[in-house]
Amino acid sequence: MRTERRRKTRVQFIPFMKWMLGWYILSFGIIIAMMSIVLLVGKAVEQHESKVNLIRSGQYVEPDFQDTWNKKKVDETITDSLN
């Protein structure tokens, strides 16, 4: 009688471990995701600050991508026509 009553009220060990393992995996996954987001945002802020500092000091040269695109297209057409 006594052991029967005690078995009913005890938490079964294996389902409890599965439940705990699931929560541990979920919590550590969320923590890792949050840390990676913080790392990426911090790196973006650092790059932006360095760009702002270069602009303030007058050392920043803005890249002009349209000129390089036009030159590459012209160079390709010249080499294609020569062959």
C-alpha positions in Angstrom: 0.0 0.0 0.0 2.6 2.5 1.1 4.9 1.9 -2.0 2.0 2.1 -4.3 0.9 5.5 -3.0 4.5 6.7 -3.2 4.9 5.6 -6.8 1.9 7.5 -7.9 3.0 10.8 -6.4 6.6 10.6 -7.6 7.7 12.3 -10.8 8.8 9.7 -13.4 12.6 10.3 -13.9 13.0 9.6 -17.7 10.1 11.9 -18.9 11.3 14.6 -16.5 14.9 14.3 -17.8 13.6 14.6 -21.4 11.6 17.7 -20.4 14.6 19.3 -18.6 16.9 18.5 -21.6 14.5 20.1 -24.0 14.4 23.3 -21.9 18.1 23.4 -21.5 18.7 23.1 -25.3 16.0 25.7 -25.9 17.5 28.2 -23.4 21.1 27.7 -24.5 20.0 28.1 -28.1 18.3 31.4 -27.3 21.3 32.6 -25.4 23.7 31.8 -28.2 21.4 33.5 -30.8 21.2 36.6 -28.6 24.9 36.8 -28.2 25.5 36.4 -31.9 23.1 39.2 -32.6 24.8 41.5 -30.1 28.2 40.6 -31.7 27.0 41.5 -35.2 25.4 44.7 -34.1 28.5 45.7 -32.2 30.7 45.0 -35.2 28.4 47.2 -37.4 28.5 50.0 -34.9 32.3 49.8 -34.8 32.6 49.9 -38.6 30.2 52.9 -38.7 32.2 54.8 -36.0 35.5 54.2 -37.9 33.8 55.5 -41.1 32.5 58.6 -39.2 36.0 59.2 -37.7 37.6 59.1 -41.2 35.0 61.5 -42.6 35.6 63.9 -39.7 39.4 63.8 -40.2 39.0 64.2 -44.0 40.7 60.9 -44.9 37.6 59.1 -46.1 37.3 58.7 -49.9 33.8 57.7 -51.0 34.0 54.8 -53.5 32.4 55.6 -56.9 31.1 52.3 -58.2 29.6 53.7 -61.4 33.0 54.6 -62.8 34.4 51.2 -62.1 31.3 49.5 -63.7 31.6 51.6 -66.8 35.4 50.9 -67.1 34.9 47.2 -66.7 32.2 47.1 -69.3 34.2 49.2 -71.7 37.3 47.0 -71.1 35.3 43.8 -71.7 33.8 45.1 -75.0 37.3 46.2 -76.2 38.8 42.8 -75.5 35.9 41.0 -77.0 36.1 43.0 -80.2 39.9 42.4 -80.4 39.4 38.6 -80.3 
